[in-house]
Amino acid sequence: MRDRMNVYFPPEMLRQIADLADRQKLSRSAIVEAAVASFLSPDGADKREAAFARRLDRLSRQVQRLERDLGVTAETLALFVRFWLTITPPLPNDAQASAQAKGRERYEGFVETLGRRLQKGQSFLKEIPEDVRADSSEV
């Protein structure tokens, strides 16, 4: 058994309901009933919440990977600078100009190599797990 209820809609909304009912070959009452049922259904909110939770979990994992990669990058740079400063002797004044020229040449080569690696999609951070696995299997 169904109870009758009189509801008032704006004319534009009535036109949209009538158009949808014609396209779907359903009654206007069926369209309105489905819309109200969807609105009252707790499943809709649960589905949205679950979708948001999945997206937030994915974003959390991405941020954790970024933090890890940034930490590895910072530690790599710090170790390199410490090593370089430890083993590099100071140059005499008469060798400064030639050392600076050689340094510029080496830096340009570094930038070119870096550009090629980035274009190919190669990443030092991706190589680290492979190097660690290779080292541990040799022991």
Secondary structure, DSSP 8 states (H G I E B T S, - for coil): ----------HHHHHHHHHHHHHHT--HHHHHHHHHHHHH-HHHHHHHHHHHHHHHHHHHHHHHHHHHHHHHHHHHHHHHHHHHHHH-----GGGHHHHHHHHHHHHHHHHHHHHHHHHHT--HHHHHHHHHHHHHHH-
